[in-house]
Amino acid sequence: MKADAPKIFLVDDNAFHLELVAKTLNDNGISNITTFLNGFDALENLHLHPDIIFLDHDMGSISGFETLRKIKRQNPNIFVVMVSGQETISTAVESLKFGAIDYIQKNEEMSDKIVEVLQKIENVKAMLKKNKPSILKSLFTFL
């Protein structure tokens, strides 16, 4: 595993879906994966500093939206990808409104979409790093 490989949380109350996403990630060289069957457990483990969270929209104990809001309140820098079996545009829009970086529908194209989203996140991280001036450079602009 690369030193800069992301730490990923998978949160879904469906164990089969957790395994499917974990396999897709493993097939793409990502092995630092922790799975949770509900939002409460994921929230209790945010101290482990995940980089990316794939979060199911429709869970029994606490909704994906509620979990997303709490994640973003605790750490707005975590990339959260909402995953849902629902096909409605409103679910995708609400996910983005609450701070998700993307929305993936559970269907036959899901594995490809996961890879696309991971690339999108890498691109965003590279842009942020490139545009963030170093502390030294910032100091010199004030002198």
C-alpha positions as CSV (number, residue, x, y, z in Angstrom):
1,M,0.0,0.0,0.0
2,K,1.3,3.5,-0.9
3,A,2.0,5.9,2.0
4,D,-0.5,8.3,0.6
5,A,-3.2,5.7,0.1
6,P,-6.5,7.0,1.4
7,K,-8.2,5.7,4.6
8,I,-11.7,4.8,3.6
9,F,-14.8,4.1,5.7
10,L,-17.7,2.2,4.1
11,V,-21.0,2.7,5.9
12,D,-24.0,0.6,4.8
13,D,-26.5,-1.6,6.7
14,N,-26.3,-4.1,3.9
15,A,-23.3,-6.4,4.4
16,F,-23.4,-7.6,0.8
17,H,-23.1,-4.1,-0.5
18,L,-20.2,-3.4,1.9
19,E,-18.4,-6.4,0.4
20,L,-19.1,-5.3,-3.1
21,V,-17.7,-1.8,-2.6
22,A,-14.7,-3.2,-0.6
23,K,-13.9,-5.5,-3.5
24,T,-14.0,-2.7,-6.0
25,L,-11.7,-0.7,-3.8
26,N,-9.3,-3.6,-3.3
27,D,-9.3,-4.3,-7.0
28,N,-8.1,-0.7,-7.4
29,G,-5.2,-1.0,-4.9
30,I,-7.0,0.4,-1.9
31,S,-6.8,-1.7,1.2
32,N,-7.1,0.7,4.1
33,I,-10.8,0.1,4.5
34,T,-13.0,0.0,7.6
35,T,-16.7,-1.0,7.3
36,F,-19.6,-0.1,9.5
37,L,-23.2,-1.4,9.5
38,N,-24.6,1.9,10.7
39,G,-24.0,5.7,10.9
40,F,-23.6,5.7,14.7
41,D,-20.5,3.4,14.6
42,A,-19.0,5.4,11.8
43,L,-19.5,8.7,13.7
44,E,-18.0,7.1,16.9
45,N,-14.8,6.3,14.9
46,L,-14.2,9.6,13.1
47,H,-11.2,10.0,15.4
48,L,-9.5,7.5,13.1
49,H,-9.4,10.3,10.5
50,P,-10.8,8.8,7.3
51,D,-10.1,10.6,4.1
52,I,-13.1,9.3,2.2
53,I,-16.5,7.9,3.4
54,F,-18.9,6.0,1.2
55,L,-22.2,6.5,3.0
56,D,-25.4,4.7,2.3
57,H,-28.4,7.0,2.1
58,D,-31.1,4.7,3.4
59,M,-30.1,3.1,6.8
60,G,-32.4,2.1,9.6
61,S,-30.9,3.6,12.8
62,I,-29.7,7.0,11.5
63,S,-30.2,8.3,8.0
64,G,-27.4,8.9,5.6
65,F,-28.3,12.6,5.5
66,E,-28.2,12.9,9.3
67,T,-24.9,11.0,9.3
68,L,-23.5,13.2,6.6
69,R,-24.5,16.4,8.5
70,K,-22.7,15.2,11.6
71,I,-19.6,14.1,9.7
72,K,-19.3,17.5,8.1
73,R,-19.9,19.3,11.4
74,Q,-17.0,17.3,13.0
75,N,-14.7,17.4,10.0
76,P,-15.7,19.3,6.8
77,N,-12.5,18.1,5.1
78,I,-13.6,14.5,4.8
79,F,-14.8,13.6,1.3
80,V,-18.2,11.9,1.7
81,V,-19.8,10.0,-1.2
82,M,-23.5,9.3,-0.8
83,V,-24.5,5.9,-2.1
84,S,-28.2,5.1,-2.7
85,G,-30.5,2.7,-4.4
86,Q,-32.9,5.5,-5.1
87,E,-33.0,7.0,-8.6
88,T,-34.5,10.3,-7.7
89,I,-32.6,13.5,-8.6
90,S,-33.7,15.1,-5.4
91,T,-31.7,12.6,-3.3
92,A,-28.6,13.4,-5.3
93,V,-29.2,17.2,-5.0
94,E,-29.8,16.9,-1.2
95,S,-26.6,14.9,-0.9
96,L,-24.6,17.6,-2.6
97,K,-26.4,20.3,-0.6
98,F,-25.4,18.7,2.7
99,G,-21.7,18.5,1.6
100,A,-21.2,15.2,-0.3
101,I,-18.7,15.4,-3.0
102,D,-20.7,13.1,-5.2
103,Y,-23.6,10.7,-5.4
104,I,-23.5,7.1,-6.6
105,Q,-26.5,5.0,-7.5
106,K,-26.5,1.3,-6.5
107,N,-26.7,-0.3,-9.9
108,E,-24.6,-2.3,-12.4
109,E,-22.4,0.7,-13.2
110,M,-21.5,1.4,-9.5
111,S,-18.0,-0.1,-9.7
112,D,-17.1,2.2,-12.6
113,K,-18.6,5.2,-10.8
114,I,-16.6,4.4,-7.6
115,V,-13.3,4.5,-9.7
116,E,-14.4,7.8,-11.3
117,V,-15.2,9.4,-7.9
118,L,-11.9,8.3,-6.5
119,Q,-10.1,10.0,-9.4
120,K,-12.3,13.1,-9.0
121,I,-11.2,13.2,-5.3
122,E,-7.5,12.9,-6.2
123,N,-7.9,15.7,-8.7
124,V,-9.6,17.9,-6.1
125,K,-6.9,17.1,-3.6
126,A,-4.2,18.0,-6.1
127,M,-5.8,21.3,-7.0
128,L,-6.2,22.2,-3.3
129,K,-2.5,21.3,-2.6
130,K,-1.4,23.3,-5.7
131,N,-3.4,26.4,-4.8
132,K,-2.6,26.4,-1.0
133,P,0.4,28.7,-0.6
134,S,3.1,27.5,1.7
135,I,3.4,29.2,5.1
136,L,6.8,30.7,4.1
137,K,5.4,32.1,0.9
138,S,2.5,33.6,2.8
139,L,4.8,35.2,5.3
140,F,6.9,36.8,2.5
141,T,3.8,38.4,0.9
142,F,3.2,40.4,4.1
143,L,6.8,41.7,4.2
